[in-house]
Amino acid sequence: MCRIFGHFDARATPHELRTVAALQRHGGPDAQTRTSGAGWALGADRLAVVDLDGGAQPYTLGEDIVAVFNGEIYNHDELRDLLTARGHTFADRCDGSVIPALYQEFGPAFAEHLDGMFSVALVDLRTEPTLWLVTDDVGMKPLYHHWDEARGHLHFSSELPALLAFRGVTARPWEPGLDAYLATKTPFGEQTMFEGVQVLPPATTARFTRSGGLRLVRRPAPEHPDDADVQQDGEEAAERTLTLLRREVHRLTRADVPVSAVTSGGLDSGLVTALAAEDLADLHTFNIAYRGSWPCDERGYAREVAEHCATRHHQVEIDPADFPGLLPDVIWHLGQPNADPITLSTYALFRSVRDAGFTVALTGDAADELFGGYGRMKAAVDAPSGTDWVPPYVEALAAVPRELRASLYTADYRAFVRQEGSPADAIAARLRAAGTDRLRTLTDFEIGSRLPAYHLRRVDHLSMAASVEVRLPFCQRSVLRHARALPQEWKVAGGQGKKVLYRAAAGRLPDSVLRRPKQPFTLPIAAMLRPGAPLMEYARELLTGERLRRRGQLDPQRVARLIERQAETPDDTAALAIWSLLVHELWLEQFCPAPTGLPDSGGGAVGNPMTAHIAQAEGAPCPTVVLDADRLPRNEDVLRPALTTVREWLTDTGRGHVLKMALLNPSEHPLFDLDYRFVQALPGGLDRFDFRGNCGHSILAAIVAAEERGWLPRLAPGDRVRVRVLNNGDHVVCEVDEVRRHSGSFTVHFVQDTPLPVTRFLLTGHCTDQLLTRAGAHAASLVAVGNPYVFVDARSLGLTSKEALFAAGEHVFGRLQDIRTAATELLGLPGGGAFPKIAAVGGYEPGRLAVRAVSVPGWHPSVALTGATCLAAATTIAGTVPHRLAQEAGCPRGVIEIDTPSGSTAATAAVAAAAGPSHGEDDDSLALQWVSVSRKLAHLTGSARITSLCDFDQEDPVCRPLTA
């Protein structure tokens, strides 16, 4: 058992690595080791459990395979025999030492051969340097990570406080986190309470390379049980359950250090204790209780189990007066809020286990999830057919009921949650979308989502805080598979849960324990939050109006009334709500400084956080961040540092790939709905921007954000949104084709106020220009309808088919960049900017053009809307590259179907006779009226407040047109 950490494709000083190691040394006090190479490092803090004199980490195979490991591999002896037979040798018998050889034999599939609890980090330097991160099937050993996509840096560690010690990882609260926490007692899924910090899901194999970034793959669970797991009657099922559990408990008692068991006095831990006592002659058991007389005291039942199993029992007591002193340490070790008051008990219990000389403890965790032991599961299963069982089940997950938590929010945060959607709604939708087997649906959710987030992380962090390894027999693969295979009537029926487990325990535990009602092992929080009690006074001290106002999420008056209500008429609901808010405030105090505004920068900052919306148009190379233009400076010199702050926030929150910015506000012009200003963020520095040009995809992203913000009425098919582009004077009309929640499908019309001859859109006045590059001269057409574009014939680059065009790699990309550079010099535009754009065009199929475009900073997944607009306009101008290719493909003039690597779209350029003398059908007599691009989708992906950004006074706009 260890704590592990490291980084990849990043830099960290030795001091940083020492600091990270020191912050989780409690979980590995026996040895601290690390190794590093060019741009990577791996480290481990070891808690010695198996082969105390061996097991030095990192584990290596030659110079090119290096691994660190946290957990226990229970089948390491079998794996070592297998690998020895294949020619591998081992210097010790530590379980983790088999990992490099196992990886060499099976590649990333090595994790499928591991039976146990684990998280592994492995670097393979044999070809392209690759980092592999692997987690066990259930998530018993968490692994947190922060990926800075913009810089390509990855950092990881076993615990959150240690991860935050890396300079590249910032402790910023995740804005939806408060609601997620109160709705489910801790965030479920990959997202933590910190922006940009995730936890690897269970059963995940993650691959990280410089070229490919971070890619996560979930390993599938076995779908079919063994034949032995399908029983004919309840007696056989109980016997099979007991056989499997006994085998796993006995395996898990094997260690080179003292092993104990935690006995709460209930069925699950009691059965584990009874089976462990069969294998360990002098088993020690531990139970926690509270000094004084409190409701739900279980120490009597725990003592009966210990006497029945003939264990040496330790009764641990903690004084409620000590809770305010314990709570900050508990929250620090957890790294994020968990609203279950049992956290205090868990922390104190494992300290006592360690003080008594034990390094390993067996527990009965996860039996309720596997066998349907929770009251909410039984109520859902027993709900009559035709009734909606989902809302009561979801409400039972919450720390604070839906109506109460909404009443505690400020109006702004309530609106934010309404826009984002509560995790409770997402859970409800997921449950309703599952199959008709209600118990299977619930079991999958409890095991896959709630167990790792709410339960296993808490147990891991608070046990390892005391250097104790917890082993979990019910989480073993064989028990999980068996439990999933059992039919409902052997788990939940007639209001009783865990039926097969009760039958398996018959005769092995006292009857009083088997007959007692289920009772959670928790803190009697309502009784402890009473006037004058230390915990109540602590809550009053922390949940003050001044503290809450700084965050802007909780209404200080409503919280004060909640505390007074609990003081006057104590009840469990209000008590848990107060406890949950107390824990959250302590977490903020420890990890997240209060928000501050930007320096004035000459604009008069007032320190009110700005809301940013993130939206994605289908086919765009990245999402767009949509900002309120009325709250930003308009002068570029003042705007640049503000937008740099936005990019820093995007990077810190894991959104560094967002390079498009839309500065938006309702238009004051009577003919337009929205005023829009586009900013292209550039690679090479967070303060690099191009303030010129336009982006059609970004306009669509801005429209769905504007609807969500209330700047537009709810959109309906047939509606038209008129957008004025301040950068270059473009007028864009977006016609709504279809509407869904937070998304829509549009036809986009780029309208010319004054129709101009189509030849006026040739940037140099020539249909083609010869652009000189290192590879020779290239014929290209330079066209601008909104944005400047360079079009070249794909066949001139040796691309003779659509397949070859879409598969083109770095060589072709480099040639296009050279042509683009030559066009930039010809047009006198500044180098290193976003414009002009460039695309290779091929006419390979009748009636269609294939396009491969370059964006910032790589290949475009499709083609920009403005690119499609320029292409359609260019097909109307005889002599241009697109016109020639469209004619060869048989496209009607100005009407094209465009194929790209990610799909197709249609564009139409509407032309009519220009004003003045007619010259027939020559280009000087044709005027461009508008260009339309259809079948464009956009959707809102989220919203968040940028606490580091504040208001600025407005100045006169400074916009730089591209063309006259």
ZAMARGU-4260 file (C-alpha; in steps of 0.2 Angstrom, whole numbers, plus 5000, padded with zeros to 4 digits):
<rodrens>
0) 5000/5000/5000 | 5007/5017/4995 | 5003/5035/4990 | 5009/5038/4972 | 5011/5054/4962
5) 5020/5061/4947 | 5019/5072/4931 | 5021/5069/4913 | 5026/5081/4899 | 5028/5094/4912
10) 5041/5101/4924 | 5042/5100/4943 | 5057/5105/4954 | 5064/5093/4966 | 5056/5104/4980
15) 5039/5102/4972 | 5041/5083/4971 | 5047/5083/4990 | 5032/5094/4995 | 5020/5083/4986
20) 5027/5067/4994 | 5027/5075/5011 | 5009/5080/5010 | 5004/5062/5008 | 5018/5054/5019
25) 5005/5048/5032 | 4999/5036/5019 | 5017/5029/5016 | 5028/5032/5031 | 5040/5018/5028
30) 5049/5024/5012 | 5049/5039/5001 | 5056/5036/4983 | 5055/5044/4966 | 5063/5044/4949
35) 5062/5056/4934 | 5067/5058/4916 | 5065/5071/4902 | 5048/5080/4906 | 5042/5066/4918
40) 5043/5060/4936 | 5035/5046/4947 | 5036/5045/4965 | 5029/5034/4980 | 5027/5035/4998
45) 5027/5017/5004 | 5016/5008/5018 | 5025/4991/5020 | 5012/4977/5021 | 5019/4963/5010
50) 5038/4959/5010 | 5043/4972/5022 | 5062/4972/5017 | 5058/4972/4998 | 5046/4981/4987
55) 5057/4996/4983 | 5048/5008/4971 | 5048/5013/4957 | 5047/4996/4950 | 5057/4995/4934
60) 5060/4983/4919 | 5076/4988/4910 | 5078/5007/4908 | 5062/5009/4898 | 5047/5003/4909
65) 5045/5012/4926 | 5030/5010/4937 | 5023/5015/4954 | 5008/5007/4963 | 4996/5010/4977
70) 4986/4996/4984 | 4986/4977/4985 | 4987/4963/4972 | 4980/4948/4980 | 4985/4936/4966
75) 5003/4942/4965 | 5010/4924/4969 | 5000/4917/4954 | 5006/4931/4943 | 5024/4929/4948
80) 5023/4910/4944 | 5016/4914/4927 | 5029/4927/4923 | 5043/4916/4929 | 5038/4903/4918
85) 5040/4916/4904 | 5057/4920/4908 | 5056/4934/4920 | 5065/4935/4937 | 5061/4945/4953
90) 5071/4952/4966 | 5058/4951/4980 | 5040/4944/4983 | 5032/4961/4985 | 5015/4961/4975
95) 5019/4977/4965 | 5035/4970/4958 | 5026/4960/4945 | 5018/4975/4936 | 5032/4980/4924
100) 5034/4962/4918 | 5015/4960/4917 | 5015/4975/4906 | 5028/4969/4895 | 5019/4953/4892
105) 5001/4960/4890 | 5003/4979/4886 | 4989/4990/4893 | 4978/4975/4896 | 4989/4970/4911
110) 4976/4978/4922 | 4964/4964/4918 | 4975/4951/4926 | 4976/4961/4943 | 4965/4955/4956
115) 4964/4967/4970 | 4963/4986/4974 | 4975/4997/4965 | 4980/5013/4956 | 4995/5011/4945
120) 5006/5024/4935 | 5018/5017/4922 | 5029/5026/4910 | 5034/5017/4894 | 5049/5025/4885
125) 5052/5011/4872 | 5044/5022/4858 | 5035/5038/4860 | 5035/5041/4879 | 5019/5036/4886
130) 5011/5037/4903 | 4998/5024/4908 | 4986/5027/4923 | 4976/5012/4929 | 4962/5010/4942
135) 4954/4995/4949 | 4937/4988/4945 | 4927/4997/4959 | 4938/5013/4963 | 4945/5007/4980
140) 4961/5017/4977 | 4958/5034/4970 | 4969/5043/4958 | 4967/5062/4955 | 4974/5071/4940
145) 4975/5088/4932 | 4977/5090/4913 | 4982/5107/4907 | 4977/5104/4889 | 4983/5120/4883
150) 5001/5117/4889 | 5000/5098/4888 | 5005/5095/4906 | 4998/5081/4917 | 5000/5080/4935
155) 4993/5066/4947 | 4993/5060/4965 | 4983/5048/4976 | 4977/5063/4987 | 4970/5080/4983
160) 4980/5091/4995 | 4996/5083/4987 | 4990/5086/4969 | 4987/5105/4973 | 5006/5106/4979
165) 5011/5106/4960 | 5013/5124/4954 | 5003/5120/4938 | 4988/5115/4948 | 4977/5129/4955
170) 4964/5127/4969 | 4949/5135/4962 | 4931/5129/4968 | 4921/5121/4954 | 4906/5133/4953
175) 4892/5119/4951 | 4901/5110/4966 | 4890/5117/4980 | 4874/5111/4972 | 4882/5094/4967
180) 4888/5092/4985 | 4872/5096/4993 | 4862/5085/4981 | 4873/5070/4983 | 4883/5073/4999
185) 4899/5073/4988 | 4901/5075/4969 | 4899/5059/4959 | 4908/5055/4943 | 4925/5061/4938
190) 4923/5080/4943 | 4930/5085/4960 | 4926/5101/4969 | 4941/5109/4961 | 4940/5116/4944
195) 4950/5106/4931 | 4954/5092/4944 | 4947/5075/4940 | 4947/5058/4948 | 4950/5043/4936
200) 4934/5032/4936 | 4934/5014/4942 | 4940/5001/4929 | 4949/5014/4919 | 4965/5013/4908
205) 4971/5030/4904 | 4985/5034/4890 | 4994/5050/4889 | 5006/5055/4876 | 5012/5072/4869
210) 5005/5069/4852 | 4988/5061/4858 | 4985/5070/4874 | 4975/5061/4888 | 4963/5047/4882
215) 4953/5037/4895 | 4946/5019/4891 | 4934/5010/4903 | 4937/4992/4904 | 4921/4982/4903
220) 4915/4972/4918 | 4912/4954/4915 | 4894/4953/4909 | 4890/4934/4911 | 4892/4926/4928
225) 4901/4909/4930 | 4889/4894/4929 | 4891/4892/4948 | 4884/4909/4951 | 4867/4904/4945
230) 4858/4895/4958 | 4841/4886/4958 | 4835/4891/4976 | 4839/4903/4990 | 4848/4890/5000
235) 4860/4887/4986 | 4862/4905/4984 | 4866/4908/5002 | 4879/4894/5002 | 4887/4900/4987
240) 4888/4918/4994 | 4896/4911/5010 | 4908/4901/5000 | 4914/4916/4990 | 4915/4928/5004
245) 4924/4916/5015 | 4937/4913/5002 | 4940/4931/4999 | 4940/4936/5018 | 4953/4922/5021
250) 4964/4928/5006 | 4963/4946/5013 | 4969/4941/5030 | 4986/4937/5022 | 4999/4950/5026
255) 5016/4952/5034 | 5009/4965/5047 | 4996/4963/5060 | 4978/4962/5053 | 4962/4967/5062
260) 4943/4970/5058 | 4931/4984/5061 | 4915/4978/5069 | 4900/4990/5069 | 4888/4978/5076
265) 4878/4975/5060 | 4877/4961/5048 | 4890/4966/5035 | 4905/4969/5046 | 4899/4956/5058
270) 4900/4942/5045 | 4917/4948/5039 | 4923/4947/5057 | 4916/4930/5059 | 4924/4923/5043
275) 4941/4932/5048 | 4940/4924/5065 | 4940/4907/5057 | 4957/4911/5049 | 4965/4922/5062
280) 4967/4914/5079 | 4969/4930/5089 | 4959/4942/5079 | 4957/4960/5086 | 4941/4970/5083
285) 4937/4988/5084 | 4921/4998/5087 | 4918/5017/5088 | 4906/5026/5100 | 4903/5043/5108
290) 4907/5047/5126 | 4890/5050/5135 | 4873/5044/5131 | 4867/5046/5113 | 4854/5039/5101
295) 4858/5024/5090 | 4873/5018/5101 | 4879/5002/5093 | 4893/4997/5105 | 4882/4983/5113
300) 4879/4974/5097 | 4897/4976/5092 | 4902/4968/5109 | 4890/4953/5106 | 4898/4950/5089
305) 4915/4950/5097 | 4911/4938/5110 | 4902/4927/5098 | 4917/4926/5087 | 4930/4926/5102
310) 4939/4941/5096 | 4950/4953/5107 | 4938/4968/5106 | 4943/4987/5107 | 4930/4999/5111
315) 4935/5017/5105 | 4927/5032/5112 | 4928/5050/5106 | 4921/5066/5115 | 4909/5077/5105
320) 4918/5092/5113 | 4933/5087/5102 | 4923/5088/5086 | 4927/5106/5081 | 4946/5102/5083
325) 4945/5086/5073 | 4934/5092/5058 | 4947/5103/5049 | 4959/5088/5049 | 4946/5077/5042
330) 4941/5089/5028 | 4960/5092/5024 | 4963/5073/5022 | 4947/5071/5012 | 4952/5085/5000
335) 4934/5089/4997 | 4918/5090/5006 | 4909/5074/5011 | 4892/5078/5020 | 4891/5061/5030
340) 4895/5065/5048 | 4903/5047/5049 | 4919/5055/5043 | 4923/5061/5060 | 4920/5043/5067
345) 4930/5035/5053 | 4945/5046/5056 | 4945/5043/5075 | 4943/5025/5073 | 4958/5022/5061
350) 4969/5032/5072 | 4965/5020/5086 | 4968/5005/5075 | 4985/5011/5071 | 4989/5016/5089
355) 4985/4998/5094 | 4998/4992/5082 | 4988/4987/5067 | 4992/4991/5049 | 4978/4982/5041
360) 4959/4982/5044 | 4945/4972/5036 | 4928/4980/5034 | 4911/4976/5028 | 4909/4991/5016
365) 4899/4989/5000 | 4887/4975/5005 | 4873/4987/5005 | 4876/4992/4987 | 4878/4974/4981
370) 4864/4966/4990 | 4851/4980/4991 | 4853/4984/5009 | 4848/5003/5008 | 4831/5009/5013
375) 4830/5019/4997 | 4834/5004/4986 | 4820/4994/4995 | 4808/5008/4994 | 4811/5010/4975
380) 4810/4991/4971 | 4794/4989/4981 | 4786/5005/4974 | 4770/4999/4965 | 4770/4998/4946
385) 4765/5014/4938 | 4772/5025/4952 | 4787/5036/4949 | 4800/5029/4961 | 4814/5040/4954
390) 4811/5056/4964 | 4810/5049/4981 | 4826/5038/4978 | 4836/5053/4971 | 4830/5064/4986
395) 4836/5051/4998 | 4854/5053/4991 | 4854/5072/4996 | 4862/5080/5010 | 4849/5094/5009
400) 4832/5091/5001 | 4829/5100/4984 | 4817/5113/4990 | 4827/5118/5006 | 4844/5119/4996
405) 4836/5130/4983 | 4829/5141/4997 | 4847/5143/5004 | 4854/5149/4988 | 4856/5167/4982
410) 4846/5172/4967 | 4861/5172/4956 | 4867/5155/4961 | 4849/5148/4960 | 4848/5155/4942
415) 4866/5147/4939 | 4860/5130/4945 | 4844/5132/4934 | 4855/5135/4919 | 4867/5121/4922
420) 4855/5108/4928 | 4856/5100/4945 | 4866/5083/4947 | 4850/5077/4954 | 4841/5080/4938
425) 4855/5071/4928 | 4854/5056/4940 | 4835/5055/4938 | 4837/5055/4919 | 4850/5042/4919
430) 4839/5030/4930 | 4824/5033/4919 | 4834/5029/4904 | 4840/5012/4910 | 4832/4996/4908
435) 4816/4989/4915 | 4825/4979/4929 | 4823/4991/4943 | 4835/4983/4955 | 4849/4980/4942
440) 4847/4999/4938 | 4849/5004/4956 | 4863/4992/4959 | 4873/4998/4944 | 4871/5016/4949
445) 4875/5012/4968 | 4891/5002/4963 | 4897/5012/4948 | 4893/5030/4954 | 4889/5032/4973
450) 4901/5019/4980 | 4917/5025/4973 | 4913/5044/4976 | 4904/5044/4992 | 4911/5029/5001
455) 4927/5022/4995 | 4937/5038/4994 | 4931/5042/5011 | 4937/5026/5018 | 4954/5026/5009
460) 4958/5044/5013 | 4953/5043/5032 | 4961/5026/5035 | 4977/5030/5026 | 4978/5047/5036
465) 4982/5035/5050 | 4993/5023/5040 | 4980/5009/5040 | 4976/4999/5025 | 4958/4994/5023
470) 4953/4979/5014 | 4936/4976/5007 | 4930/4958/5004 | 4913/4963/4997 | 4922/4973/4983
475) 4932/4958/4977 | 4928/4954/4959 | 4921/4936/4963 | 4909/4943/4976 | 4904/4958/4964
480) 4900/4946/4950 | 4890/4934/4960 | 4880/4948/4968 | 4876/4955/4951 | 4870/4938/4945
485) 4858/4935/4959 | 4839/4937/4955 | 4830/4951/4964 | 4820/4939/4976 | 4836/4934/4984
490) 4841/4951/4988 | 4826/4963/4990 | 4808/4957/4993 | 4794/4961/5004 | 4803/4976/5011
495) 4818/4966/5017 | 4835/4969/5009 | 4851/4958/5009 | 4840/4942/5011 | 4853/4930/5004
500) 4866/4938/5016 | 4855/4936/5031 | 4853/4918/5027 | 4872/4915/5024 | 4875/4923/5041
505) 4863/4912/5050 | 4871/4903/5065 | 4887/4913/5063 | 4881/4929/5072 | 4870/4932/5087
510) 4852/4931/5084 | 4850/4949/5091 | 4861/4956/5078 | 4852/4947/5064 | 4835/4952/5070
515) 4839/4971/5074 | 4833/4984/5062 | 4846/4991/5050 | 4854/5007/5057 | 4867/5018/5049
520) 4884/5019/5057 | 4885/5037/5059 | 4885/5052/5071 | 4869/5058/5080 | 4871/5075/5072
525) 4854/5082/5077 | 4857/5078/5095 | 4874/5086/5094 | 4868/5102/5085 | 4858/5110/5100
530) 4860/5127/5108 | 4876/5128/5119 | 4884/5112/5111 | 4901/5114/5105 | 4896/5109/5087
535) 4882/5121/5086 | 4893/5136/5092 | 4906/5131/5079 | 4893/5131/5066 | 4887/5149/5071
540) 4905/5155/5071 | 4909/5148/5053 | 4892/5152/5044 | 4892/5171/5047 | 4885/5183/5035
545) 4901/5190/5030 | 4909/5174/5026 | 4894/5168/5015 | 4892/5185/5006 | 4910/5183/5000
550) 4906/5168/4989 | 4889/5174/4983 | 4881/5157/4983 | 4872/5156/4999 | 4859/5168/5006
555) 4866/5173/5023 | 4849/5177/5030 | 4841/5161/5025 | 4856/5151/5033 | 4854/5161/5049
560) 4836/5157/5049 | 4840/5138/5047 | 4852/5139/5062 | 4839/5147/5073 | 4825/5135/5067
565) 4837/5120/5073 | 4840/5129/5089 | 4821/5131/5093 | 4815/5115/5085 | 4829/5102/5082
570) 4826/5090/5068 | 4837/5079/5057 | 4834/5088/5041 | 4840/5105/5047 | 4854/5097/5057
575) 4861/5088/5042 | 4859/5104/5031 | 4869/5114/5044 | 4882/5101/5046 | 4884/5100/5027
580) 4886/5119/5025 | 4898/5119/5040 | 4909/5106/5031 | 4908/5116/5014 | 4914/5132/5022
585) 4928/5123/5031 | 4934/5116/5015 | 4933/5133/5006 | 4943/5140/5021 | 4957/5127/5019
590) 4959/5126/5001 | 4951/5141/4991 | 4955/5159/4995 | 4940/5171/4994 | 4938/5178/4977
595) 4946/5195/4972 | 4944/5206/4957 | 4957/5211/4944 | 4968/5227/4947 | 4959/5242/4941
600) 4970/5242/4925 | 4962/5260/4922 | 4945/5253/4920 | 4938/5254/4938 | 4936/5236/4944
605) 4922/5233/4956 | 4926/5214/4960 | 4909/5206/4954 | 4913/5189/4947 | 4908/5187/4928
610) 4898/5173/4922 | 4905/5164/4907 | 4895/5152/4895 | 4904/5138/4886 | 4895/5133/4869
615) 4900/5122/4855 | 4895/5123/4837 | 4896/5106/4828 | 4911/5106/4816 | 4921/5120/4826
620) 4939/5115/4831 | 4935/5120/4849 | 4921/5127/4860 | 4918/5146/4862 | 4918/5155/4878
625) 4904/5168/4878 | 4907/5184/4889 | 4896/5199/4893 | 4904/5213/4882 | 4896/5227/4893
630) 4907/5221/4908 | 4923/5221/4898 | 4934/5236/4892 | 4933/5239/4873 | 4950/5247/4871
635) 4962/5233/4865 | 4976/5238/4877 | 4964/5236/4892 | 4955/5222/4885 | 4970/5211/4882
640) 4974/5208/4901 | 4956/5205/4905 | 4956/5191/4891 | 4972/5185/4897 | 4964/5182/4914
645) 4950/5173/4905 | 4963/5161/4897 | 4971/5158/4913 | 4955/5153/4921 | 4951/5142/4906
650) 4968/5134/4908 | 4966/5132/4926 | 4949/5124/4925 | 4954/5111/4911 | 4947/5121/4897
655) 4963/5127/4889 | 4958/5120/4872 | 4945/5134/4871 | 4953/5147/4859 | 4937/5156/4853
660) 4930/5171/4862 | 4913/5179/4859 | 4910/5196/4867 | 4892/5198/4867 | 4878/5210/4872
665) 4860/5215/4866 | 4861/5227/4852 | 4856/5245/4853 | 4854/5245/4835 | 4835/5244/4830
670) 4839/5232/4815 | 4849/5219/4826 | 4846/5208/4841 | 4865/5205/4846 | 4881/5215/4845
675) 4895/5202/4843 | 4914/5204/4844 | 4925/5190/4840 | 4943/5187/4848 | 4954/5172/4842
680) 4966/5166/4856 | 4982/5161/4849 | 4995/5148/4854 | 5012/5153/4861 | 5006/5163/4876
685) 4991/5166/4886 | 4992/5185/4881 | 4991/5182/4862 | 4975/5187/4853 | 4969/5191/4836
690) 4955/5205/4837 | 4951/5205/4818 | 4939/5194/4808 | 4924/5184/4812 | 4919/5166/4816
695) 4902/5159/4811 | 4903/5144/4822 | 4907/5156/4837 | 4891/5166/4832 | 4880/5151/4834
700) 4888/5147/4850 | 4885/5165/4856 | 4866/5163/4851 | 4863/5148/4861 | 4872/5156/4876
705) 4862/5172/4873 | 4846/5162/4874 | 4851/5154/4890 | 4856/5171/4897 | 4839/5179/4893
710) 4846/5191/4880 | 4834/5182/4867 | 4817/5175/4869 | 4815/5156/4869 | 4819/5151/4851
715) 4807/5142/4840 | 4808/5135/4822 | 4807/5150/4810 | 4814/5163/4821 | 4828/5174/4814
720) 4842/5181/4825 | 4851/5196/4818 | 4869/5198/4823 | 4880/5214/4820 | 4898/5209/4819
725) 4908/5224/4826 | 4925/5217/4820 | 4922/5220/4802 | 4904/5226/4799 | 4897/5209/4794
730) 4878/5206/4796 | 4873/5189/4799 | 4856/5182/4800 | 4854/5165/4809 | 4837/5156/4805
735) 4832/5143/4817 | 4828/5126/4809 | 4826/5115/4825 | 4826/5118/4844 | 4831/5106/4858
740) 4835/5110/4876 | 4851/5121/4876 | 4854/5118/4858 | 4848/5121/4840 | 4850/5119/4822
745) 4852/5134/4811 | 4854/5140/4793 | 4866/5155/4793 | 4865/5169/4781 | 4879/5181/4778
750) 4870/5196/4771 | 4878/5210/4760 | 4870/5227/4765 | 4875/5234/4748 | 4877/5221/4735
755) 4894/5222/4727 | 4901/5214/4711 | 4908/5197/4716 | 4925/5202/4709 | 4926/5215/4723
760) 4929/5200/4735 | 4946/5195/4727 | 4959/5202/4739 | 4972/5206/4726 | 4960/5209/4712
765) 4966/5193/4703 | 4957/5177/4702 | 4972/5167/4706 | 4989/5172/4712 | 5006/5163/4712
770) 5012/5161/4729 | 5030/5156/4731 | 5036/5144/4744 | 5051/5133/4748 | 5042/5119/4738
775) 5039/5131/4723 | 5025/5142/4716 | 5007/5137/4720 | 4991/5144/4711 | 4979/5150/4724
780) 4964/5161/4725 | 4963/5174/4739 | 4945/5178/4744 | 4937/5188/4758 | 4918/5187/4763
785) 4920/5192/4781 | 4937/5183/4784 | 4951/5181/4771 | 4953/5164/4764 | 4966/5156/4753
790) 4960/5141/4742 | 4972/5129/4733 | 4968/5114/4722 | 4971/5098/4733 | 4978/5089/4717
795) 4992/5102/4716 | 4998/5095/4733 | 4997/5077/4726 | 4980/5073/4734 | 4971/5063/4720
800) 4956/5057/4730 | 4945/5063/4744 | 4952/5049/4755 | 4970/5055/4753 | 4964/5073/4756
805) 4956/5068/4773 | 4970/5057/4778 | 4984/5070/4774 | 4996/5072/4788 | 5010/5084/4795
810) 5018/5085/4778 | 5003/5092/4769 | 4999/5103/4784 | 5016/5110/4783 | 5015/5114/4765
815) 4998/5123/4768 | 5006/5133/4782 | 5020/5139/4770 | 5007/5144/4757 | 4997/5153/4770
820) 5013/5162/4776 | 5016/5168/4758 | 4998/5174/4757 | 5000/5184/4773 | 5016/5193/4766
825) 5007/5196/4750 | 4992/5204/4759 | 5003/5214/4771 | 4995/5206/4786 | 5004/5203/4802
830) 5013/5186/4804 | 5008/5174/4818 | 4990/5179/4818 | 4974/5169/4814 | 4972/5176/4796
835) 4971/5172/4782 | 4964/5155/4784 | 4968/5142/4771 | 4960/5126/4764 | 4964/5113/4751
840) 4949/5110/4739 | 4946/5094/4728 | 4932/5091/4716 | 4932/5072/4717 | 4913/5068/4716
845) 4899/5074/4705 | 4890/5089/4713 | 4902/5090/4728 | 4918/5098/4734 | 4929/5090/4747
850) 4938/5103/4759 | 4952/5101/4771 | 4955/5117/4781 | 4968/5123/4793 | 4963/5132/4809
855) 4972/5138/4825 | 4983/5128/4829 | 4980/5113/4818 | 4969/5104/4806 | 4951/5110/4806
860) 4939/5096/4810 | 4927/5103/4796 | 4928/5120/4788 | 4924/5137/4796 | 4907/5144/4792
865) 4916/5159/4785 | 4927/5147/4775 | 4911/5139/4768 | 4904/5157/4764 | 4920/5162/4755
870) 4921/5145/4746 | 4903/5147/4739 | 4906/5165/4734 | 4922/5160/4725 | 4913/5147/4715
875) 4903/5162/4707 | 4919/5170/4701 | 4926/5163/4685 | 4944/5159/4685 | 4946/5156/4703
880) 4952/5139/4709 | 4935/5135/4718 | 4925/5140/4702 | 4936/5128/4691 | 4934/5114/4703
885) 4915/5117/4705 | 4913/5117/4686 | 4923/5101/4684 | 4912/5093/4698 | 4896/5099/4689
890) 4890/5110/4703 | 4877/5124/4699 | 4884/5141/4700 | 4885/5146/4719 | 4877/5130/4725
895) 4889/5117/4733 | 4888/5102/4744 | 4904/5102/4755 | 4912/5087/4762 | 4924/5088/4776
900) 4932/5075/4788 | 4919/5077/4801 | 4903/5078/4789 | 4895/5088/4776 | 4886/5105/4774
905) 4878/5115/4760 | 4882/5132/4755 | 4873/5144/4743 | 4879/5161/4736 | 4865/5171/4730
910) 4870/5183/4716 | 4860/5195/4705 | 4863/5208/4692 | 4873/5222/4698 | 4866/5240/4697
915) 4872/5249/4682 | 4875/5245/4664 | 4873/5226/4660 | 4887/5216/4653 | 4878/5200/4651
920) 4884/5185/4662 | 4902/5191/4666 | 4907/5193/4684 | 4908/5212/4684 | 4889/5212/4681
925) 4885/5200/4695 | 4883/5206/4713 | 4884/5195/4729 | 4868/5197/4739 | 4870/5184/4753
930) 4878/5167/4756 | 4869/5154/4766 | 4876/5139/4775 | 4864/5126/4781 | 4863/5111/4793
935) 4873/5119/4807 | 4871/5113/4825 | 4876/5122/4841 | 4874/5118/4860 | 4877/5125/4877
940) 4890/5114/4887 | 4890/5124/4903 | 4892/5140/4913 | 4903/5146/4927 | 4908/5161/4936
945) 4926/5168/4934 | 4929/5175/4951 | 4946/5182/4946 | 4937/5194/4933 | 4927/5209/4937
950) 4918/5224/4929 | 4927/5237/4919 | 4921/5255/4914 | 4917/5256/4896 | 4927/5265/4883
955) 4924/5269/4865 | 4926/5253/4854 | 4942/5250/4844 | 4938/5238/4831 | 4950/5234/4817
960) 4942/5229/4800 | 4951/5217/4789 | 4946/5225/4773 | 4939/5242/4767
</rodrens>
